[in-house]
Amino acid sequence: MKVLVIGSGGREHAIVRAALASPRVEKVFCAPGNGGIAQEAECVPIGAMEFEKLVSFAKEENIGLTIVGMDDPLVEGIVDIFEREHLRVFGPRKNAAILEGSKAFSKDLMKKYHIPTAAYESFTDAKEALAYLEQAEFPIVLKADGLALGKGVLICNNLQEAKAGVKTIMEDKQFGSAGNCMVVEEYMIGREVSVLSFVDGKTIRTMASAQDHKRAGDGDQGPNTGGMGTFSPSPFYTDEVDAFCQEHIYQPTVDAMAAEGREFKGIIFFGLMLTEHGPKVLEYNARFGDPEAQVVLPRMKSDMIEVMEACIDGRLAEIELEFEDNAAVCVVLASDGYPVSYEKGFEIQGLERFQEARGYECFHAGTKLTQEGKILTNGGRVLGVTAKGADLKEARANAYKAAEWVKFENKYMRHDIGKAIDEA
């Protein structure tokens, strides 16, 4: 079959590569793609939010399966539009993608169905939010309700910071309409873990655990980014934690969405905090994480296309997901200054090393391919260098070794991705 992947980042590159590995796939297209994807699949100059053009392209090319990588098109209802045109598409419908699209909705859902999460209140009025914060305990977390590229979360250590946060989110609208509503949440202490899952509306199959690093600088300093690196599996995600989450978080979430008339088919990303009172949900996403996909998909032995089709057809119960018994670490190579301001357009050297080395992969995020065949930097997060190893320490050493193969002007990376491994 022909497959169309919608998106342009490192996550989409990982999805494209996993699709190409399936014996059922003859050709992969990506809209709009990036410089690295263009070397493996056919990139189509259609934006992720140009739904009508994407539908027309899928019909013209007789696309057998469309995979939506990004959150924005899902939340805006691309799956509903494809389904109305009788096109096979993987991802949740609009009324289910609200699980990520509105933090207030997801928090209310968890409260109603007794799914463990942090205590919270939601506000649409800045004055009411400020009055609440006057009486709050600190630190506290402020979250823009809508999509904010993973950056709409502020941790405030005192009232002064909280007041500034309300101004940023609700008054200055730094995250746009995402800040029309704001969630004020209890600050949780513990280890963060990400667990991705396939869902067919009633059955859920979880993937290998992972852990992301959101802050720009070493030691979790600096502003929040879309993710500076990740590792899989998490040594803190034990069999005991998994058993608790399967019973009290994963299946209850799927059942809650079905009970609300919002049947969820696609990927649910569970952002968890392992607190002293047990695992709690930090957030939900309605698609693969980025860069979590870059460590989880390379470890997956199961045919991704086969699993996605089972989700669409409601027969996921027939599938058992299999993962390699190893580890993977991804180090993001960014443009210095990201996520605030940075230059782009620099030539990238050393990418050919990855074609020769087994167990090493380089996923492109912000790159473009010139007519002369050169790869240039074209974004804040440029590349995700992923390496495998027998265990996390070996994978981490391999990833940092491979990160040195790549050269470009203003290259920046964190040097402590997976450092928590040493404490496990």
MOCORNOR-V250927 format. One record per helix or strand of 2 or more residues. SS is the DSSP state (hx for helix, st for strand). FROM is the first residue (numbers start at 1). TO is the last residue. If there is no record, write none. Layout:
ss: <SS,SS>
from: <FROM,FROM>
to: <TO,TO>
This chain:
ss: <st,hx,st,hx,st,hx,st,hx,hx,st,hx,hx,st,hx,st,st,hx,hx,st,st,st,st,hx,st,st,hx,st,st,hx,hx,hx,st,hx,st,st,st,st,hx,st,hx>
from: <2,10,27,37,42,51,65,71,78,89,94,103,120,126,140,153,159,176,182,191,204,215,218,221,229,239,265,278,293,304,316,327,353,360,367,375,381,392,411,419>
to: <7,20,32,39,44,60,68,75,84,90,101,112,123,134,144,156,171,180,186,200,212,217,220,224,232,259,275,285,299,313,318,335,356,364,369,377,389,403,412,423>
